[in-house]
Amino acid sequence: MLLKFTKMHGAGNDFVVIDLISQRYTLRSRDVRLLADRHFGVGCDQVLVVEAPRDPEVDFRYRIYNADGNEVEQCGNGARCFARYVREKKLTAKRVISVETAAGIIELRVLNRQQVEVIMGVPQIEPEAIPFKAAARADSYALLVGGQALEIGALSMGNPHAVLKVASTQDAPVAELGPLIEAHPDFPRRCNVGFMEIVSKRAIRLRVFERGVGETLACGTGACAAVVYGIMHGWLEDLVTVELPGGKLSVSWAGAGQPVIMAGPAEVVFEGSIKL
């Protein structure tokens, strides 16, 4: 089948977006791996799928597949691209769009042609909800990795995250520690790994090693997780600029029980068709 797609990115985190409302196709893991392949396919960090909702109270179903072919729960940068995509493809005229994900319902707010705000939901910090193996909930945990004890934050933004505070993101051992923490047995569903450098109370730098992808230029849920971890420790205020290798995001959190709000760019790169 000849499948139409749109290539998009949010702060360099890139996606292949596919409309499976007007097109009929069952996407398989091998299709996702081909689409994501930067040599033999289109090339992307994640494949995003637009489907009709199962819940009549929401507008769309939003499905996310990592480059390794596995479906995952959430992708914040992808959510912004999703919002721009469904408006520009005239699948909706709404500026406030509700979508169901594997992690629950989120709200997308289109601010203008490039900027989208995402209501990401309340962060989950109880170990069983992440999931993370721990005797009790704590603001930080000791994690034994490669013979050394690391202090991490562990929480879920709809998907599991580990966050490490580092002196410098430029010097952070992302390639070394990222895969070890991602696959650590204390994270039974694996995790995304954020390396956070605090610049000021209102600004951080961040690099993220994403589950099933590797290091990406940006990670929306990773930005949210890092800001939540920093606010929990009093290192950050409630509105933070997150500088990632691919660009900047704005993240705000009012504290326990409140949703995280993220805003940032959503850009179209090109459109095309691929035979699957």
N, C-alpha and C positions, 0 to 999 in steps of 0.2 A: 504493500500500500504506500502511496505517496502522502506523507504526513506533513502538514503545514506547521511551522513553528516560528517563534520570535525569540531572538537572542537579546537579553537584557542584562543590566547589572545595577547593583546598589553599592556604591562606594568600592567598586572593583570586585565585589562578590558576584560572580556571573552565573546566569541561568539560561536554560532553554525552557521556554514557556509554551505549553501545548493546550489548545482548546479542545476538550473532549465532550463539549456540548454540541457544537455544530459538526464535529468530526466523530466518526465511530471507530474506535480502535481500543483493544485491550493491551495496555502497555506492560511488557514483560521486563524482568530484570536485565536480560541481555540487551533489550532495546535501550534501556537507560544507560548501560555501560557503553554502548556504541555512541549514543548521543553525546555523552560526557567526554568521550575520548578526544583529546586535542590533536591527535594525528590522523585518525581514521574517521572521526565523526565531526560533530559541530564544535564541541569543547565547552565544558561548563563545570562549575562546582556542584550544582544541583539541577535536577529537572523538576519543574513545577507544572502541575496539572490542574486545569480548571474543569470542574464537574458540576452537574446540577446537584443541589443540596438534598440530603436525605431528610433534613429537618425543615419543614415548611416555614418555620419562623426566621430562617436565615436566607441569605441571598445566593451563596455558592458553597461548594465543597472545595477545599484547598488541600491538595496532596503534594508531598515533598519526597523526592528520591535523591539520596546522595549518589555521588559518582560511582560508588561501588555497587549500585543497583538496589540497595536496601531502602525501604520506605522508612521515614523518620517522622517525628511528631510535630516539629515546629521549625520555622526559619523566618527570622524577623526581616532581614533584607529582602528575602523573597516575597514576603507579605506586601511590602511597599510596591515591588514590581508587579505583583498580582493585581493590586488596586489600579495602577495605571493601565495595565493591560486590559482589564475587563471594561474600563471606560472607553479606551481608544478603539477597542473592537466592537463597541456599542452593544455589549452584553448587558450593560446597565448604564443609566444616566445619574445614578446616585453619587453623592460625594461622601456619604457615610455608608459603608458597606460592611455587613456582618458575614463572616465566613466560618464554616466549621472545619476544624483541623483534627488530627488524631489526638491532640492535647486538649481539645475543647474549643469553644467559640471565642473568636477575637474580633475586634472592631477596627476597621481601616478608615481613616479620614483623609480624603484627598484635599490638600491645602492649595496646591496649584499644579501646573503641568509637570513639574519635576519633584516637588516635595510632598511626601505622604507621612502622616502620623499614624502610628499603630498602638492601640491599647492592648498591651501584651498579656494582661492578666496578672494575678497575684503570684509572686514568686513562692515556690514551695521549698521550705527549709527543713521539714521533718525528714529524717533519713529514709524512711520507708517510702516516702512520696517521690524521692529523687530519681531512682532508688540508689542508696548508698549504705554500705554495711558499717554501722556504728552502734555502740552500746546505748548512746543517748544523743539528743540533739545538742550541738555546740555551734558557736559562731565560727570556730576554726577547728580543724582536725589535723592530727599527725598522720602522714601517709608514708609508709616505707617504700621507697622507690630506688632500685639499683643499689641497695645497701645504705642509702641515706634517708633520714627522716625529714620530710618536707612539711611545712605548714600550709594547708590549703583551706579554701572555702569550698563547700559543696552545697549546691542548690539546683533547683529545676526552674527553667523558664518555659516549661512545656517539654523540654529536653534536658538531659543531665549535664551539669557543668562543674568542672573543678577550676578554681581561680587561685593563682599564685601571685603574691605581691613581689615584684622584683625591683632592683635598683635602676635597671636600664633595660628597656625592651630591645634596644639594639644589641646588647650583649647577652640577652636571655637565651638559654639553651633549648630553644623551641624544638629543633630537629631531634635533639637527644632525648629530652624528657617528654615531649608531646606524645609520641606513640606509646611510651611506657605507662604514662598516666591514663591515656585513652583506654588502654586494654587492662588496666589494673583490676584484679579480682574484687576489690571493694566496690567497684562500679559494675554491677552485673549486666547492665545494658550498654556498657562502655560510656564514654563521656566526651564532651568538648573541653579543651584545656585552654584557659586564658592566662596570659602572662601580662600583669598590670603594673605599669609604672605611674605613680602619682606625681603629677606636675604641680597641682595646687588643689585647693578644696573644690574647685569647679572644673578641673581638667585632668584627664588621664591619657596616657598612651597605652595601646593594647595590641598584642599579637595573639592570634587564636589558631590552635591546631584543632581542626574540626574532625569529628568522628566520621570515619568512612570517606574522608576527602584528603586530609593533610592540612598544612597551613594555607589559609586563604587570605585575600587582601582585606576582607572585612567579615565580621560575623555579628549580626544584629542581636541575637539572643545572648551571644557571648558578651557584647557590650552591656546589655542589661544586667547580666549576672555579675559582671565586674563592678558595676556601679552599686548594685544592691549590697554586695560584699563590702565595698568601701564605706557605704553609709552605715551599715550595721556596726562597723568598728569606729565610726566617728571620724574617719579620714576624709570623707567627702560631704558636701552639702547636697541638697535635694534636687539640684539641676546641674548636670555635668556634661561637658563636651568631651566626647570620646574620639581621640585621634587614632585611626587605624592606618595601616600601610596604603589602603585604597581611598581614604577620605575621612570625613568627619561625620559623626552622628550626635544627636542630642538625646540624652536620656534623663528622665526625671522619675523620682519615687518619693512618695510622701510618708513611707514607713509601713510597719507591719499591718497586714490586712488590706493594703491598698495596691491597685494595679500599677505596673510599670508602664510608662509612656515613652515611646521612642519615635524620633522624627529624623528623616534624612532623604537623600535623593533616590530617584528611580529613573533609570535611563534606558532608552531603546538603542540597541546597537545595529541590528539588521533583521530582516525577515527572510525566510526561505522555505524550502520543502526538502524532505529527505525520504528515500525509499527504505521502508522497513519490511 
